Amino acid sequence: MIYNSYGDLTTHSFLRNRNAELKMDLATLSQEVSTGKKSNLTEELGGDFSYLADIENNLNRINSQTVATNETKLFALSMQSNLSRIAEGTQLMRDDIISVSTTLNAVDAEQFAKEADRQLDAAISSLNGWAGGRSLFSGTATGTSPLNSADTLMSELVLETAGLTDAADIVQAVKDWFADPAGFDAVMYNGSTTDLSPVEIGDGETVSLALRADDPDLTHALQSFAILALLDEPALALSDEAKVGLTRAGMTEMADSSSRLIGVQADIGFMEAQLERVSTRNEASKTSLSLAFNDIVLADQYEVSSKLKSTETQLEILYTVTARSAQLSLVKHM
């Protein structure tokens, strides 16, 4: 009898402890299934979290660089797009004037002047462009459109060239006004004289889109359009000969503007290529680090589901055994 009582007590204690273990395992596995994460990272990492912390820090750094890269890519793309419109305008006018250069007359010149006036307005609009809520060509004054209107520009140039009748003199007066700090910069430019700071896009790599609307390579295009637009200004009352001469001079200036814009676009294109290269590298690093992070932190859903099913089965069996044990009595054995 003593032996049997001891056996019953041991069995009861075993069943109770086993039930508690299986319930704990069931709760742990259910948590891993619902969250997708391992429940005991301390055991997984042997108590050393430095490796996981390093992975998380690198992922956060790359995510920050990715955001900066994407914003800079949008900024560079918008710059390139707006400059392309100006470059197309200069090339079109240059080619059109060249095509009739041997037979150029005052009527042709006046038509070119009207087109130049339209292109000048479009060029200023392009340099006043925005992207992502920021002005493209205003330096650090990203909340300000950098240039005043084409009407303001032309009114100033009419005053500067009033009384001049020779094409060469008019061209020189326009150039002097654009180069004078009290001219274009004071009258037309509203942006900052401080360039945008370089942007870190990767480890040890930065990109600087430090291009402003007062850059000589950009203002030269405005200057070229303005020279041609002047010849149709009634206040100047230019002779037919002066109009033709001014058109030919404008053609030469337009060719120079086109060359300058190509150089500027090439510089931005180099930065765009750098942005794409770094972006690809960052994505590869992010993928590699994410896989390492997931291997440590995330639970294998197939394995966990199998264990969960096995634990549920064991718990059901344990309940059955416990129930049968509870039904045992001396009467049933007699």
VOGU-3710 file (C-alpha; in Angstrom, 3 decimals, decimal comma):
1> miynsygdlt> 0,000/0,000/0,000  2,816/2,399/0,857  4,477/1,605/-2,471  1,263/2,238/-4,405  0,522/5,540/-2,613  4,012/6,761/-3,369  3,558/5,761/-7,010  0,256/7,621/-7,284  1,780/10,758/-5,788  4,750/10,612/-8,153
11> thsflrnrna> 2,484/10,107/-11,145  0,279/13,025/-10,127  3,316/15,277/-9,629  4,791/14,257/-12,996  1,535/14,875/-14,832  1,115/18,271/-13,178  4,686/19,360/-13,975  4,471/18,071/-17,516  1,204/19,940/-18,002  2,835/23,169/-16,836
21> elkmdlatls> 5,806/22,642/-19,187  3,625/21,966/-22,196  1,420/24,997/-21,474  4,514/27,199/-21,230  5,870/25,778/-24,500  2,455/26,297/-26,110  2,341/29,943/-24,989  5,900/30,555/-26,248  5,270/28,939/-29,619  1,921/30,739/-30,029
31> qevstgkksn> 3,704/34,040/-29,387  6,368/33,237/-31,999  3,685/32,299/-34,537  1,703/35,512/-33,950  4,692/37,910/-33,803  6,973/36,077/-36,203  9,879/36,703/-33,807  11,909/34,424/-31,576  10,848/34,686/-27,947  14,259/34,199/-26,326
41> lteelggdfs> 16,897/36,339/-28,038  19,117/36,190/-24,967  19,524/32,446/-25,438  19,846/32,857/-29,214  22,708/35,359/-28,833  24,315/33,796/-25,814  23,628/36,963/-23,849  25,746/39,130/-26,181  23,562/41,680/-28,007  26,442/43,697/-29,480
51> yladiennln> 26,289/41,930/-32,853  22,538/42,534/-33,199  22,939/46,165/-32,085  25,636/46,680/-34,714  23,352/45,306/-37,431  20,486/47,571/-36,325  22,756/50,645/-36,233  24,028/49,920/-39,739  20,483/49,409/-41,018  19,363/52,719/-39,481
61> rinsqtvatn> 22,351/54,503/-41,019  21,694/53,028/-44,460  17,992/53,903/-44,196  18,918/57,520/-43,451  21,337/57,570/-46,382  18,668/56,032/-48,621  16,207/58,794/-47,747  18,867/61,438/-48,423  19,841/59,731/-51,691  16,263/59,538/-52,943
71> etklfalsmq> 15,624/63,201/-52,132  18,854/64,211/-53,852  18,002/62,083/-56,895  14,676/63,894/-57,211  16,440/67,253/-56,843  19,086/66,365/-59,458  16,499/64,961/-61,876  14,397/68,123/-61,568  17,455/70,318/-62,121  18,407/68,320/-65,183
81> snlsriaegt> 14,885/68,464/-66,585  14,607/72,239/-66,160  18,053/72,867/-67,617  17,190/70,646/-70,577  14,314/72,958/-71,465  16,636/75,967/-71,467  19,289/74,088/-73,465  16,717/73,022/-76,052  15,618/76,646/-76,410  19,161/77,917/-77,001
91> qlmrddiisv> 19,971/75,165/-79,486  16,713/75,682/-81,379  17,249/79,420/-81,741  20,884/79,007/-82,705  19,997/76,451/-85,396  17,083/78,537/-86,707  19,240/81,642/-87,101  22,043/79,648/-88,738  19,571/78,193/-91,239  18,713/81,668/-92,605
101> sttlnavdae> 22,024/83,422/-91,871  22,884/83,959/-95,530  19,556/85,647/-96,290  18,839/87,172/-92,883  16,828/90,416/-93,009  15,045/92,739/-90,583  11,744/90,848/-90,830  13,489/87,597/-89,860  15,272/89,411/-87,029  11,990/90,678/-85,600
111> qfakeadrql> 10,545/87,162/-85,654  13,598/85,860/-83,831  13,200/88,648/-81,276  9,647/87,548/-80,501  10,795/83,957/-80,097  13,703/85,068/-77,884  11,286/86,973/-75,665  9,202/83,828/-75,255  12,274/81,687/-74,560  13,544/84,203/-72,007
121> daaisslngw> 10,312/83,944/-70,057  10,437/80,117/-70,239  14,075/80,062/-69,099  13,330/82,222/-66,057  10,370/79,984/-65,256  12,663/76,928/-65,426  15,235/78,511/-63,111  12,400/79,332/-60,709  11,469/75,644/-60,615  10,736/73,691/-57,439
131> aggrslfsgt> 10,995/70,029/-56,416  9,815/68,396/-53,221  8,770/71,745/-51,788  12,205/73,316/-52,342  13,435/75,859/-54,854  15,999/74,296/-57,187  18,352/77,168/-57,942  18,167/79,452/-54,877  21,093/78,100/-52,869  20,211/77,749/-49,194
141> atgtsplnsa> 17,133/79,987/-49,662  15,092/76,959/-50,699  11,814/78,647/-49,832  12,340/81,470/-52,357  12,068/81,602/-56,154  15,431/83,035/-57,239  14,540/85,269/-60,191  12,268/88,204/-60,889  10,198/88,359/-64,080  11,392/88,715/-67,662
151> dtlmselvle> 9,600/92,079/-67,823  11,796/93,374/-64,986  14,911/92,192/-66,792  13,959/93,704/-70,135  12,930/97,040/-68,578  16,363/97,366/-67,003  18,159/96,448/-70,219  16,131/98,978/-72,233  17,344/101,682/-69,835  20,940/100,434/-70,076
161> tagltdaadi> 20,974/100,409/-73,877  18,906/103,542/-74,505  20,518/105,740/-77,137  22,777/102,972/-78,493  22,418/102,186/-82,183  25,348/99,914/-82,929  24,835/96,156/-82,419  28,291/95,666/-80,874  27,692/98,483/-78,369  24,313/97,038/-77,366
171> vqavkdwfad> 25,777/93,568/-76,850  28,585/94,971/-74,719  26,166/97,041/-72,620  24,066/93,936/-71,940  27,150/91,924/-70,975  28,364/94,681/-68,652  24,999/94,838/-66,926  24,916/91,071/-66,354  28,483/91,119/-64,971  27,908/94,147/-62,714
181> pagfdavmyn> 26,948/93,228/-59,070  24,630/96,242/-59,184  23,062/94,876/-62,377  21,674/91,340/-62,671  22,505/90,234/-59,117  20,878/93,280/-57,513  17,848/93,578/-59,793  17,008/89,972/-60,680  18,442/87,516/-58,143  16,487/86,871/-54,922
191> gsttdlspve> 18,134/83,638/-53,805  20,936/83,031/-51,326  24,596/83,535/-52,196  25,389/80,451/-50,079  25,428/77,073/-51,787  23,522/74,074/-50,499  25,628/71,877/-48,206  26,894/68,553/-49,591  24,618/65,583/-48,853  26,012/62,336/-47,451
201> igdgetvsla> 24,670/59,536/-49,613  27,005/56,729/-48,529  29,984/55,968/-46,339  32,600/58,542/-47,324  30,573/59,756/-50,313  28,782/63,072/-50,690  27,021/64,903/-53,506  26,868/68,670/-53,816  24,190/70,179/-56,057  25,591/73,678/-55,596
211> lraddpdlth> 24,078/75,299/-58,677  22,334/78,663/-58,348  20,392/80,831/-60,775  23,108/83,505/-60,561  25,734/81,088/-61,918  27,410/82,693/-64,992  26,816/79,534/-67,054  23,068/79,882/-66,463  22,759/83,656/-66,684  24,582/83,535/-70,021
221> alqsfailal> 21,521/81,874/-71,562  19,296/84,653/-70,189  21,780/87,163/-71,575  21,648/85,581/-75,036  17,851/85,581/-75,159  17,773/89,165/-73,879  20,157/90,408/-76,600  17,872/89,048/-79,296  14,698/90,234/-77,546  16,036/93,816/-77,380
231> ldepalalsd> 16,061/94,350/-81,124  12,264/94,487/-81,204  11,948/97,001/-78,343  10,145/100,120/-79,702  12,028/102,374/-77,262  15,351/101,586/-78,957  14,066/102,270/-82,490  16,880/100,275/-84,094  17,581/100,427/-87,809  17,145/97,352/-89,975
241> eakvgltrag> 20,911/97,054/-90,239  21,290/97,143/-86,443  18,564/94,510/-86,063  20,316/92,146/-88,437  23,658/92,792/-86,725  22,158/92,183/-83,308  20,618/88,926/-84,514  23,967/87,669/-85,794  25,612/88,641/-82,506  22,820/86,879/-80,635
251> mtemadsssr> 23,450/83,728/-82,676  27,085/83,702/-81,545  26,079/84,254/-77,925  23,467/81,519/-78,205  26,098/79,027/-79,393  28,233/79,902/-76,360  25,226/79,498/-74,043  24,471/76,088/-75,520  28,052/74,926/-74,908  27,979/76,179/-71,310
261> ligvqadigf> 24,691/74,443/-70,567  25,994/71,161/-71,946  28,881/71,389/-69,483  26,549/72,082/-66,560  24,270/69,207/-67,533  27,265/66,886/-67,821  28,272/67,744/-64,248  24,793/66,979/-62,953  24,719/63,802/-65,043  27,923/62,664/-63,324
271> meaqlervst> 26,266/63,220/-59,940  23,167/61,315/-61,069  25,374/58,366/-62,030  27,080/58,553/-58,626  23,689/58,607/-56,907  22,549/55,524/-58,819  25,787/53,674/-58,044  25,631/54,445/-54,320  21,896/53,695/-54,217  22,512/50,242/-55,699
281> rneasktsls> 25,328/49,582/-53,238  23,220/50,721/-50,281  20,339/48,489/-51,330  22,694/45,500/-51,566  24,100/46,244/-48,098  20,612/46,727/-46,706  19,485/43,376/-48,124  22,508/41,594/-46,666  22,079/43,162/-43,231  18,321/42,519/-43,262
291> lafndivlad> 18,912/38,833/-43,970  21,380/38,619/-41,072  18,930/40,471/-38,804  16,032/38,220/-39,812  18,123/35,093/-39,256  18,730/36,176/-35,664  15,406/37,728/-34,737  12,708/36,068/-36,857  11,363/32,634/-36,108  11,151/29,907/-38,753
301> qyevssklks> 7,387/29,807/-39,241  7,379/26,280/-40,657  9,459/24,919/-37,781  7,504/26,832/-35,133  4,150/25,734/-36,594  5,293/22,098/-36,547  6,420/22,381/-32,939  3,166/24,106/-32,013  1,132/21,306/-33,562  3,278/18,677/-31,814
311> tetqleilyt> 2,924/20,457/-28,449  -0,843/20,687/-28,837  -0,974/16,955/-29,587  1,183/16,136/-26,548  -1,029/18,323/-24,362  -4,166/16,560/-25,629  -2,575/13,164/-24,868  -1,554/14,369/-21,418  -5,137/15,501/-20,714  -6,395/12,061/-21,750
321> vtarsaqlsl> -3,880/10,258/-19,522  -4,682/12,578/-16,609  -8,401/12,017/-17,028  -7,986/8,245/-17,072  -5,745/8,334/-14,013  -8,368/10,312/-12,129  -10,978/7,635/-12,877  -8,903/4,808/-11,289  -10,315/3,408/-8,013  -10,011/0,252/-5,862
331> vkhm> -13,588/-0,812/-6,714  -12,801/-0,890/-10,472  -9,859/-3,227/-9,797  -11,819/-5,746/-7,727
//
